[in-house]
Amino acid sequence: MCLCLGKHFINEVADPVQCSLRSSVQSDPSVRLIAEENASNKVLLLSGGGSGHEPAHSGYLGDGMLDIVAAGNIFASPFSRQVLAGLTAVEAHRGYVTGDKLNFGLAAQKARMKGLKVDLVYVGDDVLVKGKSAVGQRGLAGVVFVHKVAGALASQGAELKAVAEVARKASHQMASAAASLDRRGNVGPLVETVANILDMLLGPNLDAWYLSPGRPVAVMVNNLGGLSVLEISVIAEEVLSQLQARGLVAQRSMFGTFVTSLDSPGFSLTLLGLNQESVQLLDAPTTAPAWPRAISSPKIDTTLPQRPVHEARQTAVVAVSYSVVMNIIGSIHKAVKEDEPRITEYDTIAGDGDCGETLINGVNGLVQASASFQGSELDLASVFRAIYAIYLNALALFLEQIGCNQFQNTLKALPLIISDAASEALDELCKYTTAREGHRALMDALIPFISTFGQTQDFPAAFQAAVKGAERTRDMQAVLGKASYVGKELLNEKGGIPDPEALGVVSILRGMQVALSMTKPDM
């Protein structure tokens, strides 16, 4: 078959479902694939559903969870003959527990006609369709909780009735809802989205006494397939925070990818009411590869211990008036703010589109830090591109080292001080990057500036050298970075696109030149 939903690596595979099942078997020698009806295997706990929801359900095969899975086609229930093949593979002396409706129900009927003991447990944890659909409730990620508690009890040797009862009880004390970015009106800001979902899960119309304030719950934040690990972590933190505010105790917490919908950009949230037995069953060991370690959530102090105070080291200081420094910083901020749209436009074509925003965020941090002259790694290094941060940190270090040792603390000496420090900082920067002049990078503006300024101590002349260096990048092919993957035809648009990072250097230097030109020499 050909999967036509978006771009996938399985488009050319004739049967992706069989490939997926064979992969599960190859990764776990204890699992067997029943490809034909006459295949044999011992079955105790059976579940299944349409493919496209991986790792469900084959990821939950293993001791302590499922014994066999019936996998249908993409988003389609398995045929009843597939389910029946699993039920009749080998007689289970204690019986079988299975799920789903229609096809599973039909298979169960046929199995009973063969004299097998079979019980069915239907999982319908989706509160969004409760009472609104003729089809009835549907199962979401909460089915994984049912797999776990039933599988754990079954592995302890419990009888069919007891296993079915614990599975049914879990299904009845559980509620799920989902939100996805590919559905209009379904989501908004994360805080509101989580609050809306919790309102649905805990609403009085559900009569969910098992999810009332003060009661322990298990929480599952499930990636529907299209979210990053970072996004799920952020969502999980918000969920736990709001649960605590509502008075619920998250005794077990699970965040990750459990039941997907191919690559849907969304998440589902499941709450399971807990008691002593269900906690023990959730914590019971299993070899199922997709089951994570359920994390207990005790109340702990999450604040970091205060750092010890160290005596400040003595450093040389270049004595320049506060007003001069603030004028320079303010002028840099103004220049970068003016140039940011153009830099962003060029970087959208020749890079990853963040150079202008990164630069403006960096100078914003510099403005904030300048109030106390206490720039930090958070203010600069985390928002400037690393290459800017390394150079500026090195520049500050060498200014400290040579400021008072060789020159008088006056503005007249400042050009020579900056010249020496800039040259030393450039040498330091070259230790951490292979970028050089001619590589279509910020070096094409920075190196000409430092070279000219070192020879002349003439800031305007050095600034013009940087401008010319940045302009030359219009005709260069990038050697490093994202721009090296951009075709020449794009870089040659509008007479050639200059390197955005080189323009960022020019923008900073332009702000400095404007401020220095308005500064009196005797300050």
N, C-alpha and C positions, 0 to 999 in steps of 0.2 A: 504494500500500500504506500501511498505518498501522503505525507502529513503536510498540509498547506497552511497551518496556522503559524504565521510569522516565519522566522528563519531558524532552522534546527539542523543539527548534524545528522538527523535520521531520515532526511528526505529521500535518500537513495536506497534505503534499506527496504527490502521486500516485505519483511515481517518484523517490525521493531519489537512487538510483544514477545515473540519467541526469543529474540536476541536478548531482551532484558531478563527473561526467565533463565536462559542459559548462563547469563552473567552471574545471577544469584547463586546458581548451582556451582559454578566454577570457583566462586569466592568462598564457599563454605562446603567442605567435603561431607558434612553431615546431612546436607540437603539433597533431595532427589527430585528430578523433574518427571512428572507423569505425563508424558506426551501422548500416550495412547490409552484407550480405555482398559486394556488388559494389563497395564503396568501395575506393579504391586508396591504397596507401602502401607505402614501402619498409620492409621489416622485416629486422632482423638479430638482435636479442636480444629475446625475448618472455618475459614473466612474468605472473603474475596470481593471483587468488584471490577469495575472497568480499569483499564490501564490508563496511564497519564497522570496518576495520583502518586507516583513513586516518591518515597520508598514504600508506601502502602501498595499492596499488602505483603509482598514477598520479603520486604525488609524485616518483617516481624516473625519470620520463620525461625524457630530455635527452641531449645529447651526452656520451658517456663513461659512460652507464649504460644504461637500457632504451630500446629503440626502439618497443616497443608493449606495451600492457597489456590483458589480457582480464579484465574485472571482472564477477564474479558478483553475485547478490543478497546481501542481508545474511547473512553467515556461510555462504554457499553458493558452491561452486566454479562457475566459469563453465561453460556448456555447451560440449561439444566443438565444436559448429558455430561458436561465437564464436572459439574458439582457431584453428580451421581458417580462418576468415575472415581472421584476422590473418596466418596463415602463407601464404595464397594471394593476398593482396592484390597484391603485386608480387614477382616472383621475385628472391630474394637470391642473387647469383652465388656467394657464399662459404658459403651455407647458413644454418641457423637453430639457435639454442639456446633451449630452452624448459624448463619445469619443471612441478611438481605431478605427480599420478598420474592414474589413471582417465581423466578427461575430457581431460587434456592428452595422456596416452598414446594415447587413441583418436584424437585429432586428429592426432598425429604419425604414426600408422599410415596414416591416410587421406592425409596430405600426402605420405608416401613413395610411396604408390600412384600419386600424381600426378607422381612423378619428382623431388620436392623432397628436398634434403639436410637432414635434421633430426636433431639430437641432443638428448636429454633429460637434465637434471640434477635429481635429487631432493634437496631440502634437508630434513634431519630433525635439527635441532640440539637438540630438547627432550630432555634427559636424564631427565626425570621419567617418561617413558613408554617408555624404551628397554628392549626385551625384555619389557615388561609388557602390551603391547596387540597384539591380532591385527591391528590396523590398521597397526602399525609406528610408527616415530618420526614426529613432526609437526614442521613448521617453525615457528619463532618469529621473533624480530627478527633472528636471524642471517642470514636470507635477504637482508637489506640489504647485508651484507658481500659476499655472493655476487654480488648485482647490481653492486656497485662494481668488484670485481676483474675480473669477466667483461666488464663494459661498457667498462672502461678498456683491457683488452687488445684487445677487438674494435675499438675506435676507432683502434687503432694499425695495423689492417689484418691482424691475425692470422687464420690459417685456422680453420675450424670445429673441427678436432680440438684445436688448442691452446687455443681459448677454452673448450671443454667441459672440457678437462683442468684448467685453472686454476680453473674454477668448482667442479668435483668435488673438487679438492684442498682448496679453502677449506671446502667443506661437510663434509669428513671431518676437518678439523683445527679444529673449532669445537664449542662446547658452550654450551647455554642452559638457564636455569631461571627460573621466575617465582614471585612471591608476591603474593597479593591479599588485601585486607581483607574481601572478600565471600565468602571461603571459610573455614569453621570449621577451626581448628587449623592453618591454613596459615602464620600469622605470629605473632610475639611481639615483644619489644623489638627495635629495629632492629639492635643489635649481634649479637644471637642469630640474627635472620633472615638477615642477610648471611653470618654464619659458616656457617649451615646450607646456604645456597645454594652457597657456595664449597666446602663439603665434598662436595656433590653433583657440582659441576663438576670438581673435582680429585680425586675419590675414586679409589682404586686399582682398583676394579672396572671403571672406564671404560678403563683402559689408555691414558690420554691423555698419551702421551709428549711431545706438542707443547705441553702445558701444565705441564711439569715445572719445578721451581724453577730460576731463573737464565735461563730462556728468555724472549724478548720476546713480549708479547701485545698485541692490540688489545682494548680494553674498551668495551663498549656498555652503558650504563645507560638502559633504555628505559621511558618512561612508558606504561602501558597505557591511559591516557586520562583517569583521574580524579584525578590528583595535580597539585598546584601546582608551579610552577617551583622554589619554595623547597624543597619536599619532595624533589624529584629532586636538587637540589644537595646537600642534607644526606645523602641516600642515597649519592650519588656519592663524597662525601668519605669516608664510612665504607668503601665498597668499595675505594677506592684505598689507604686506610690498612691494611686487612686484607690486601690483595694484597701490599703491601710487606712486611708481617710474615711472609708465607708465602714470600717470596723470589722472587716473580714481578716482571718488569719491564714496567710499563704503558707501552709505547712509543708507543701511540696511544690517546687517550681520547675518547669521545663520550657526552654526556649530553643527553637530550632526549626528544622524541616521534617515534618512528620507525615502529613498528607497534603500533597500539592494538587494544583490544577494546571499541569504543564508549567508555563512560565508566567502565570497570573501575577501582576504586581500588587499583591495584597497580603493580608494576614487574617487568621482566625483566632479567636480567643475562646478557650474552653475552661469552665469551672466545674469541678467535681467535688461534691460534698463528701467529706471523709469521716470514717470512724476508725477504731483501733484495728479492725480486721482489714479494711481496705488499705490502710497505711502499710501494714505488714506485707500485703500482697503486692503493692507497688514497689516496695523495697526488696522483694524477693529476687534472687539472682536469675538472670536469663542470658542465653547466648545469642539472642536475636540481634543482628548487627545494627538495626536502625533504632533500637531502644537506648536512650541515653541514661546517664546516671541521674536519677531524680534528686534534686537538691533540696534538702530541708532548709527552712528559712527561719532560723532562730533570731531573736532580737540581739543585734550586736552593735557596738559603737563603731560607726564607719568613719569617724573623724580621724585624721592623721595626727600623730604626736607632733608637738611643737618642735621645730628644729632648734638645736643648740645655737646660742648666739656666739659668733666668733668675733674676735677683735678685728676691726677693719685694718687692712694693710696700708702702709704708707706708700703713696704713689706721687709722682711728679704731676703737677697741674699746670696747664697753660691758662694763665690768668687773662680771661677775656670777659668783658662786662656782660651781665645778664641780658641787657637789651640787645647787644650784638647777636648773641646766640639765639634769642627769641626771634629777632628779625630774620635771621638766616633760616631757621626752622619754618617760620610762617611763610617765607617766600618760596621755599621748597614745596610746602604743602599747596600753595596756590598754583605753582607751575605744574605739579603733578596732577592736580585736580583738573586743570585746563586741558592737559594732554591725554588724560586717561581714555576718553572716548576713541580717539584716533589710535592709541596703542591697543586697546581692546579690539577694535575693528581689524587691525592688521594681524593680531594674534589669533583671531577667530579663523583667519585664512591660513596663516603660516605656523600655527601652534595649537595649543589646547584651549585658547580663549580666556585664560585667567590672568594674563600678565598685568593688564591694566588694573584689574580689581585687586590683585595681590599687592601691587605697588601702592595704590591709594590706601589700602588697609595698613600697609607698613608705615606710611607717613602719618596716618591718623594715630597709630600707636606711638610714633615719635613725638607728636604734638602733646599727647596725653602724658607721656613720660617726662617731657621737658619741664613740666611744672615743678618737679622735684629733682630733675637731673638724675633720675634713676631708671634708665632703660634696662630692660631685662630680656631674657631669652623669649619670654612669652610675648613681649611687646614687639620685638624685631624678628628674631629668628623663626618664630612660628608663622609669621605672616609674610615676610620677605621671602622670595625664592632663596634657597639655601646659598646660592652663589653670592647674592647680595649680602646675606647675613655674615658669611665667612669673611668677606672683604671688609665690611664695616666693623666687625669685631676686631679684626687684625689692625685696622686703621686706628681704632681707639686704643688698642694695646700699645702700638708704637708711638702714638702721641703721648701717652703716659711716660714711656721710657725716655723720650728725648726732649720733652717739653721744657723742663727747667734745667736740665743738665748742660745744654749747649747755648741756649738763647735767653735773652731777657724776656720777661713776661709782658710784652707789649704787642699790640696788633701789628706793628711794623714787622715783627719777626714771624708773624703767623704764616705768610706764604712759604717761607723756607721750612718752617716746621711741618706744615701740611705736605710740602713736596717730599721731604725725606720720609715721613710716615706713610704717605701714599705709595711710594716706591717699595718700601718694606712690606706693606700690606699686599701689594700685587704679587710679590715673591711668595708670600704665604698662601695667597689664593691659588697660585699655580701648582701648589703641592696637592690640591684637592680636586682640580679639574684639568682635563686635557684640552679645554677650549683655549684657542689662541687667536691672535689677530688673523683675519682671513677666513675664519670658520663660520662667519655669519652668526655672531653671538655678541653679548654685551662687551666682550673683549675688544671688538672692533671700534668701540667708542672709548672704552676705559683706558686702553693702552696708549693711544695717541694723546689723550689728555694728560696722563701721568708723564709720558715722555717729554712732551712740550713744556709742561709746567716745571718739571725737574730741571730742564735746561734754562728756562727763562724766568721762572717765578712770576710769569705774566698770566694771570687767570683768564682774561678775555681771549688771549691768543690760544691758550690751552683749551678753552671752551670751543673755539672755532675748529680746532683740530678734532675734537670729539664729534662735533656736528658733521664734519666732512667724513669722518670714519663711519658714522652711522649711515650717511647717504651712500657710501660705497657698498653697503650691504645689499642695496637694491639689485646689484648685478651678481651677487654671490649665490652659490648653491650651498645650502646648509650641510655641515659635516656631522653635527651632533643634534640630539633632541628630536622633538616631534617634527620640526620643519624639514628634517632630512628625509622624511617620508612623503613630503608634499611635492606634487608634480611641478615641473618648471613652468608649465602654462599658467598655473595659479599664482606662482610667485612673480610672474612677469606681467600680471594684470596692472593696469593703470600706470604703466611706465616702470614697473618693478616695485615690489613691496619691501620696504626696509625692515630690518630685524626689530621686533617689538622690544626686546630687552635692551638693545643698543639705544633705542629711543627713550627707554626709561632712564638710562644713565644720563642722556642729554637733558631730559626733563629735570632731573635732580640738579645737574650742574647749572642749568639756566636759572633755576630758583636761587642758587648760591650766588651766581653772578649779579643778579638784580639786587640782592641784599647787600653784597660787598660794594657795589657801585654807589650805594647810598650811605655807606658807612664812612665816617670821618677817620682819617689816618691816625689821629692822636687818641683814639678811644681805647 
